[in-house]
Amino acid sequence: MSISTPVPLSIPALECLYQTCQLTPKAVVSWIFEQVNQCDIKGTWTYLIPQNEVLAQAEKLEQLSAEARASMPLWGIPFSVKDCIDIADTPTSAGCPDFAYQAQHTNPAIAKLLAAGAILIGKTNLDQFATGLVGIRTGYDVPHNSFVKDYIPGGSSSGSAVSVAMGLVSFSIGTDTGGSGRVPAGLNNIVGLKPTRGLISKLNMVDACKTLDCVSVFALTAEDSLKVFQVAKGFNPEDPFSRREACPPAHLDFYQKGQTFRFGVPEKQYLNFFGNADVEVAFKKAVETLKSLGGECHEISYEPFLEANNLLFKGPWVAERYVSVGEFVEANPDSVFPITRDILLKAKDLLASDVFESLYKLAAIKRVVESLWDKIDVLVVPTTGTAYKISEVTENPIELNSNLGYYTNFVNLLDLAAISVPNGFQTNSLPTGVTMISQPFTEGYLVKLGSMFHRCRVEKLGATSFPI
């Protein structure tokens, strides 16, 4: 079976085509590899699984009985994985070719996805050692935005987002420490679900900040991200940072259409679009859309969140990055992207007292934020206040990267759940997004609300021609 037209890779669409025998997994795999070879998006992949191996896996799936297929919620669904997550017998590079090693074990979440019938296409590019939000700090080809080539794709999970946006896979597994699972989603017109810390196991991966890292999901729709999350999650006793799922507050279980809700936005003096009028207009439209969906808008002080932001890269948590890969950086300084190397090596100067002082600050901030949830159900912010050209980031790498984290860096520090969903386009055709943030274990609520919002704000899925 050969395919001559584009294939819709949203999970329900692909499932329908399989069920009606219009497509087979082998045909989809062959088509994907054709698209990958023809695709004009450089720097998306660091490693592709050999096509013959992927076709063999697809054939095994096709030979299963109908009963076996029905037990696999992701049967025949293609996906990619950020190249800081281990998959046995494939290389893990973390965006640094000289660091690459052949993985001996598979991350538990990836193992669950494979067991559920998902088909792995390859590993995707990232900001080296997951340090950055721009997506271009890599030892491989520099990736670019799915819509406008001169612009960054966002990071650190750049390749993951681009592979989904371009319709090359149905979903991708990334990571998120300070926004890496949300910023690229917002800049590429897709969904980025950042679950509660510890719900998806981080075992067998290259850590950025081990106490903060989350495994995240990129997908074309919010519903798709939830389906993948439900397969991938689960307590892992071998992972010391794994957590058992808890029930959310009763009113934040699942959002229902027409249900009233309270959403917070930063007070006007805290809103920062870094001179980008288009994103400012888009965010105003987002607020009006949420009101039309039953939302009651409350302006809140953003000061506690900015204080938490400062702790991530200006505080001692950067030392965790040194713990993870510092020995390699010290021994191989020329192998590491210069900005990344400087960030990691400066962490050596931190003192133990710095850690405790920041932990005390964070505890105080958490106490302030806890009271906020008595007033609102969800905090809504722009995913990023603006977007930058690759050339701009090259000339001013630190400040512009920091700007991209203005609305993202605090989320894991404060142990919150979040989802980035598309919010329309700028006049230069670049996407923009909003992020919905709430208390831990509220993924179901955020997905339902995000899905309703998504359908109100855009017409197409990712950078594809398929309607939402």
Residue, then its C-alpha position, 0 to 999 in steps of 0.5 A: m500500500s503506497i500513500s500519495t497524499p498527506v496523512p493526518l496524524s492526530i491519533p483519532a484520525l489515524e485510528c479511524l484510517y486503520q479501523t477502516c483499512q484505508l491505511t496500515p502501520k507499514a504504509v504510514v511508516s513508509w510515508i513518514f520516512e519519505q517525508v523525513n527525507q524530503c522535509d526542509i526542516k533541518g536539525t529536527w533529528t539526531y538519530l533515526i531508527p533504521q527504516n527496515e527496523v521500524l517497518a519490521q516493528a509495524e509488520k509485527l503489529e499488523q500480525l497481531s490478532a484483533e483482540a491484541r490490537a484492541s488492548m493496545p491504546l496506541w497501536g500503530i501510532p508513530f512518535s519521537v523521543k527527545d534525545c536526552i531520554d534513554i532507549a535501549d540499543t540507541p544512542t543518547s547524545a543530549g545534543c552533544p555528539d561527543f557525549a553520546y553513548q549507547a543506552q543499555h536501558t529504556n526509560p519506563a515511560i517509553a517502554k510503556l508507550l512501545a508496549a501500547g503499540a506506539i512506533l518509534i521513528g527516532k530521537t530528536n534534537l535539543d538545546q544541549f543538555a536541555t539547557g536553554l529555551v531557544g532550541i538552537r544550542t546544539g552540536y547538530d544542525v541548528p533547527h528552525n521554526s516550523f512556520v518561519k525559517d528565520y525564527i527559533p523553534g524554541g527549546s530545549s525540546s526543539g526537535s520534539a515540537v517540530s517533528v509533531a508540528m510538521g506532521l512527521v509523528s503523532f506525538s513526541i516525548g520531551t522534558d521540561t525543567g523551566g519551560s522546555g515542554r511548553v515554549p516549543a509548543g507555543l512557537n510551533n502551534i501545537v500542544g505541550l502538556k507538562p504534567t505534575r512532577g514525578l507522574i511520569s518516571k524520569l529513570n534512564m535519562v540525562d538529567a538537567c535538574k533531577t529534582l525539577d525535571c518532568v517528562s512532557v508530551f507534545a501532541l497536535t491536540a490536547e486530547d492526544s496529549l492526555k491519551v499519551f500521558q495516561v499510558a506513560k504515567g505510573f509510579n515507579p518504585e525504582d525512581p526515587f523521584s516518582r510519585r503516586e497520583a493523587c486526586p485533584p480538588a473536586h472542582l478541578d477534576f474535569y472541565q465540562k463545556g459551559q462550566t463556570f471557572r475562575f482564571g487569573v492573569p497577571e496584573k497589567q504592570y506584570l505583563n511583558f511582551f518585550g515590544n511584541a504588539d502581536v502577542e499582546v493582542a493575541f493574549k487579549k483575545a485569549v482572555e476574551t475567549l476564556k470569558s466566552l467559555g464561562g471564565e471569570c477573569h481575576e487580575i493577580s500579582y505576578e510578583p511571587f512567580l517572578e521571584a520563583n523564576n529568579l531562583l531557577f537560573k540565578g539560584p543554586w538549582v543550576a548546580e544540579r546541571y553540573v552534578s549531571v554532566g559537569e565531569f564531562v564538561e570539565a574533561n571535554p570543554d571544546s565539545v560543549f556549546p560555549i553558552t552551555r559550557d559557561i552556565l554549567l561551569k559557573a555552577k561550581d562557585l555555588l555554596a551549600s549555604d546558597v542552596f539552603e537560603s534559596l530553599y527557604k525563599l522557595a518555601a515562602i513563595k509556595r506559601v503565598v501561591e497556595s492561597l492564590w488557589d482559593k481565588i482562582d482555578v487556573l492561572v493563564v499566561p502567554t506561553t512566551g511574550t515574544a519570539y526571536k529570530i535565530s540571528e537575534v538569539t545568536e547575538n544576544p543569547i543570555e538575555l533573549n533566552s531569559n525573556l522566553g522563560y518569563y512565563t514558564n520558569f516557576v512552574n516546576l519549582l512551585d510543583l504545578a501542572a501546566i499545558s500550552v495550547p495554540n493561541g493564533f498567529q502573529t502578523n508575520s505568520l509565527p504562532t503564539g500560545v497561552t499556558m494554563i497552569s493549576q495545582p498538582f494532579t489537575e492534568g485532566y482539567l487543564v486538558k479539557l479546558g485547553s481543548m475547548f480554548h484550542r478549538c476556538r483560536v486556530e483552524k489547523l493542526g500544527a503546520t499541517s493542512f489538516p483542520i482541528 
